[in-house]
């Protein structure tokens, strides 16, 4: 490989605890690569990952993000002077009472063939009740580093879902609506049924994770040599919980992982060296079943600092053959993925 290495960084969704895990994983990634995460050429952020990607693109260091997770007010860097209470900023571990109306009932007017092309999570989100929670404090955090307009550097993509047409929108890309970074991040974080949709230019937007937890495929065709994916909703080291709610949450994780691997195949076949890191069984035990349970945040961060370094330092191969989820767009080709190392050439 000649010339400078072009790297992309994907930060996936995963709620309050996913953000804490990702900060630990970012710390391990910087140590593994010996680079500043702010120097990646391209960022794709979804939901909680969009907050971290936006802060990095606006100049916050991983050390700043780590100190920010630990609480208190920073006295240096772009986050200096801003106090953010992680335990209350997003409204707590349970949603407020939703409105007694469907979020996007107009989707039902689509034909069956068109509906089958949507990710199941996008379709389900349309029929959830309309959320009432607000993300004003998240918006204030982003406005602290980007008072208006977009990030001060190119290469940042924030993913949301246009709620009324179930279309993925990659804010920051050519052809996407012009928007302030804070509004795009709030839209990307607006979990359907939990938070109010964010209105931008007359359109309602919700969490980009309703389309894909990682949206990794948006890294295709960007002329990247390496793509690193920190995906707190993905796992290659499942645990065996006994509680019903936790077991249901793990079913969701398996589906998210399968979609991520299909997207990995798309990017890898375009020539990029792809790495995916997800929580280990040790991380999952600390997280429990509620990714919004902020009281677990510090434990999750401290665990991730250990486990992510271990995953990156001792990767193992994960072979995936013709992964397919019914009624969901997919790439049928077999791929080989790894935890902590790149996708290999297909055998």
KALINLIN-V668481 format. One record per residue. N is the residue number from 1. RES is the residue in one small letter. PHI is phi in degrees with one decimal (999 if undefined). Layout:
n->N res->RES phi->PHI
n->N res->RES phi->PHI
//
This chain:
n->1 res->x phi->999
n->2 res->x phi->-110.7
n->3 res->x phi->77.7
n->4 res->x phi->-66.7
n->5 res->x phi->-76.9
n->6 res->x phi->-93.7
n->7 res->x phi->-119.6
n->8 res->x phi->-116.5
n->9 res->x phi->-127.0
n->10 res->x phi->-106.8
n->11 res->x phi->-116.2
n->12 res->x phi->-86.0
n->13 res->x phi->-80.4
n->14 res->x phi->168.2
n->15 res->x phi->70.3
n->16 res->x phi->-60.6
n->17 res->x phi->-72.9
n->18 res->x phi->-63.1
n->19 res->x phi->-64.3
n->20 res->x phi->-63.1
n->21 res->x phi->-60.9
n->22 res->x phi->-64.4
n->23 res->x phi->-62.6
n->24 res->x phi->-63.8
n->25 res->x phi->-67.6
n->26 res->x phi->-61.7
n->27 res->x phi->-60.2
n->28 res->x phi->-65.8
n->29 res->x phi->-66.4
n->30 res->x phi->-59.8
n->31 res->x phi->-66.4
n->32 res->x phi->-67.0
n->33 res->x phi->-88.1
n->34 res->x phi->69.0
n->35 res->x phi->-130.0
n->36 res->x phi->-84.9
n->37 res->x phi->-58.9
n->38 res->x phi->-69.6
n->39 res->x phi->-91.3
n->40 res->x phi->-60.8
n->41 res->x phi->-77.2
n->42 res->x phi->-134.9
n->43 res->x phi->-124.2
n->44 res->x phi->-125.0
n->45 res->x phi->-119.7
n->46 res->x phi->-127.2
n->47 res->x phi->55.3
n->48 res->x phi->-56.9
n->49 res->x phi->-66.1
n->50 res->x phi->-69.7
n->51 res->x phi->-63.2
n->52 res->x phi->-67.0
n->53 res->x phi->-62.8
n->54 res->x phi->-64.2
n->55 res->x phi->-64.9
n->56 res->x phi->-61.5
n->57 res->x phi->-66.9
n->58 res->x phi->-96.4
n->59 res->x phi->106.5
n->60 res->x phi->-72.2
n->61 res->x phi->-84.9
n->62 res->x phi->-63.2
n->63 res->x phi->-60.7
n->64 res->x phi->-62.8
n->65 res->x phi->-63.4
n->66 res->x phi->-66.0
n->67 res->x phi->-62.8
n->68 res->x phi->-64.2
n->69 res->x phi->-63.1
n->70 res->x phi->-75.9
n->71 res->x phi->99.1
n->72 res->x phi->90.2
n->73 res->x phi->-111.9
n->74 res->x phi->-78.0
n->75 res->x phi->-112.1
n->76 res->x phi->-151.3
n->77 res->x phi->75.4
n->78 res->x phi->-69.6
n->79 res->x phi->-92.0
n->80 res->x phi->-56.6
n->81 res->x phi->86.8
n->82 res->x phi->-103.0
n->83 res->x phi->-100.0
n->84 res->x phi->-133.7
n->85 res->x phi->-89.5
n->86 res->x phi->-61.2
n->87 res->x phi->-73.7
n->88 res->x phi->-129.4
n->89 res->x phi->-61.0
n->90 res->x phi->-104.9
n->91 res->x phi->97.6
n->92 res->x phi->99.4
n->93 res->x phi->-82.5
n->94 res->x phi->-129.8
n->95 res->x phi->-72.3
n->96 res->x phi->-71.7
n->97 res->x phi->-62.4
n->98 res->x phi->-76.1
n->99 res->x phi->-75.4
n->100 res->x phi->-84.9
n->101 res->x phi->-153.5
n->102 res->x phi->-71.3
n->103 res->x phi->-64.2
n->104 res->x phi->-143.9
n->105 res->x phi->-65.7
n->106 res->x phi->-63.7
n->107 res->x phi->-61.7
n->108 res->x phi->-64.4
n->109 res->x phi->-76.2
n->110 res->x phi->-71.5
n->111 res->x phi->-70.3
n->112 res->x phi->-59.2
n->113 res->x phi->-61.5
n->114 res->x phi->-69.0
n->115 res->x phi->-63.1
n->116 res->x phi->-68.1
n->117 res->x phi->-83.2
n->118 res->x phi->-84.3
n->119 res->x phi->-58.4
n->120 res->x phi->-54.1
n->121 res->x phi->-65.2
n->122 res->x phi->-69.1
n->123 res->x phi->-67.3
n->124 res->x phi->-61.5
n->125 res->x phi->-61.3
n->126 res->x phi->-67.0
n->127 res->x phi->-105.3
n->128 res->x phi->-76.8
n->129 res->x phi->-64.2
n->130 res->x phi->-71.1
n->131 res->x phi->-68.0
n->132 res->x phi->-124.2
n->133 res->x phi->-68.0
n->134 res->x phi->-127.1
n->135 res->x phi->-118.5
n->136 res->x phi->-58.6
n->137 res->x phi->-70.9
n->138 res->x phi->-63.2
n->139 res->x phi->-60.9
n->140 res->x phi->-64.5
n->141 res->x phi->-60.3
n->142 res->x phi->-69.7
n->143 res->x phi->-65.9
n->144 res->x phi->-63.9
n->145 res->x phi->-100.3
n->146 res->x phi->-142.4
n->147 res->x phi->-56.4
n->148 res->x phi->-157.7
n->149 res->x phi->69.2
n->150 res->x phi->-99.0
n->151 res->x phi->-63.9
n->152 res->x phi->-74.1
n->153 res->x phi->-130.2
n->154 res->x phi->-78.3
n->155 res->x phi->96.0
n->156 res->x phi->-103.1
n->157 res->x phi->-119.7
n->158 res->x phi->-117.7
n->159 res->x phi->-103.7
n->160 res->x phi->-137.1
n->161 res->x phi->-116.2
n->162 res->x phi->-68.4
n->163 res->x phi->-66.1
n->164 res->x phi->-81.2
n->165 res->x phi->-121.9
n->166 res->x phi->50.8
n->167 res->x phi->-120.7
n->168 res->x phi->-71.6
n->169 res->x phi->-120.5
n->170 res->x phi->-101.6
n->171 res->x phi->-61.0
n->172 res->x phi->99.4
n->173 res->x phi->-92.9
n->174 res->x phi->-57.7
n->175 res->x phi->91.8
n->176 res->x phi->-85.4
n->177 res->x phi->-60.8
n->178 res->x phi->-70.9
n->179 res->x phi->-158.8
n->180 res->x phi->-69.0
n->181 res->x phi->-57.9
n->182 res->x phi->-60.2
n->183 res->x phi->-67.4
n->184 res->x phi->-62.7
n->185 res->x phi->-67.0
n->186 res->x phi->-61.1
n->187 res->x phi->-61.5
n->188 res->x phi->-64.2
n->189 res->x phi->-96.9
n->190 res->x phi->-78.9
n->191 res->x phi->-59.6
n->192 res->x phi->-59.3
n->193 res->x phi->82.0
n->194 res->x phi->-112.4
n->195 res->x phi->-115.4
n->196 res->x phi->-61.8
n->197 res->x phi->-59.6
n->198 res->x phi->-95.0
n->199 res->x phi->-91.5
n->200 res->x phi->-134.0
n->201 res->x phi->58.1
n->202 res->x phi->83.3
n->203 res->x phi->-105.8
n->204 res->x phi->-96.5
n->205 res->x phi->-123.7
n->206 res->x phi->-132.2
n->207 res->x phi->-46.8
n->208 res->x phi->-63.8
n->209 res->x phi->-67.9
n->210 res->x phi->-67.8
n->211 res->x phi->-92.3
n->212 res->x phi->-159.5
n->213 res->x phi->-67.0
n->214 res->x phi->-115.1
n->215 res->x phi->52.6
n->216 res->x phi->-58.8
n->217 res->x phi->-63.0
n->218 res->x phi->-70.0
n->219 res->x phi->-85.5
n->220 res->x phi->-67.6
n->221 res->x phi->63.4
n->222 res->x phi->-108.0
n->223 res->x phi->57.8
n->224 res->x phi->-99.4
n->225 res->x phi->-86.8
n->226 res->x phi->-133.6
n->227 res->x phi->-129.0
n->228 res->x phi->-108.7
n->229 res->x phi->-120.6
n->230 res->x phi->-106.1
n->231 res->x phi->-124.2
n->232 res->x phi->-68.3
n->233 res->x phi->-94.0
n->234 res->x phi->-99.7
n->235 res->x phi->-146.6
n->236 res->x phi->-111.8
n->237 res->x phi->-134.1
n->238 res->x phi->-66.6
n->239 res->x phi->-98.4
n->240 res->x phi->-128.4
n->241 res->x phi->-69.0
n->242 res->x phi->-106.1
n->243 res->x phi->-71.8
n->244 res->x phi->-60.9
n->245 res->x phi->-62.2
n->246 res->x phi->-69.9
n->247 res->x phi->-64.5
n->248 res->x phi->-64.5
n->249 res->x phi->-62.5
n->250 res->x phi->-69.8
n->251 res->x phi->-61.2
n->252 res->x phi->-59.3
n->253 res->x phi->-61.3
n->254 res->x phi->-62.2
n->255 res->x phi->-65.7
n->256 res->x phi->-60.0
n->257 res->x phi->-63.8
n->258 res->x phi->-63.7
n->259 res->x phi->-65.4
n->260 res->x phi->-58.4
n->261 res->x phi->-68.8
n->262 res->x phi->-64.4
n->263 res->x phi->-65.8
n->264 res->x phi->-57.4
n->265 res->x phi->-59.4
n->266 res->x phi->-61.7
n->267 res->x phi->-68.8
n->268 res->x phi->-63.1
n->269 res->x phi->-69.0
n->270 res->x phi->-85.7
n->271 res->x phi->107.5
n->272 res->x phi->-88.0
n->273 res->x phi->-88.4
n->274 res->x phi->-109.5
n->275 res->x phi->-125.9
n->276 res->x phi->-121.6
n->277 res->x phi->-122.9
n->278 res->x phi->-128.6
n->279 res->x phi->-61.9
n->280 res->x phi->-86.1
n->281 res->x phi->-62.2
n->282 res->x phi->-65.5
n->283 res->x phi->-62.4
n->284 res->x phi->-62.4
n->285 res->x phi->-62.3
n->286 res->x phi->-71.7
n->287 res->x phi->-68.4
n->288 res->x phi->73.6
n->289 res->x phi->-105.3
n->290 res->x phi->-110.1
n->291 res->x phi->-71.9
n->292 res->x phi->-103.6
n->293 res->x phi->-79.0
n->294 res->x phi->-62.0
n->295 res->x phi->-65.6
n->296 res->x phi->-92.0
n->297 res->x phi->-56.8
n->298 res->x phi->-66.1
n->299 res->x phi->-61.9
n->300 res->x phi->-64.7
n->301 res->x phi->-61.1
n->302 res->x phi->-64.9
n->303 res->x phi->-67.8
n->304 res->x phi->-61.8
n->305 res->x phi->-57.4
n->306 res->x phi->-82.1
n->307 res->x phi->-72.2
n->308 res->x phi->-66.9
n->309 res->x phi->-61.4
n->310 res->x phi->-66.9
n->311 res->x phi->-63.2
n->312 res->x phi->-69.9
n->313 res->x phi->-85.7
n->314 res->x phi->-138.8
n->315 res->x phi->-71.7
n->316 res->x phi->-135.6
n->317 res->x phi->-79.3
n->318 res->x phi->-129.2
n->319 res->x phi->-89.1
n->320 res->x phi->-130.8
n->321 res->x phi->-111.5
n->322 res->x phi->45.7
n->323 res->x phi->-67.7
n->324 res->x phi->-148.6
n->325 res->x phi->-110.4
n->326 res->x phi->-54.2
n->327 res->x phi->66.0
n->328 res->x phi->-131.3
n->329 res->x phi->-55.0
n->330 res->x phi->-148.6
n->331 res->x phi->-104.8
n->332 res->x phi->-77.4
n->333 res->x phi->-68.7
n->334 res->x phi->-69.0
n->335 res->x phi->-132.4
n->336 res->x phi->-118.7
n->337 res->x phi->-116.1
n->338 res->x phi->-132.1
n->339 res->x phi->-99.0
n->340 res->x phi->87.7
n->341 res->x phi->-152.3
n->342 res->x phi->-78.8
n->343 res->x phi->-74.0
n->344 res->x phi->-90.1
n->345 res->x phi->-66.7
n->346 res->x phi->-69.0
n->347 res->x phi->-70.7
//
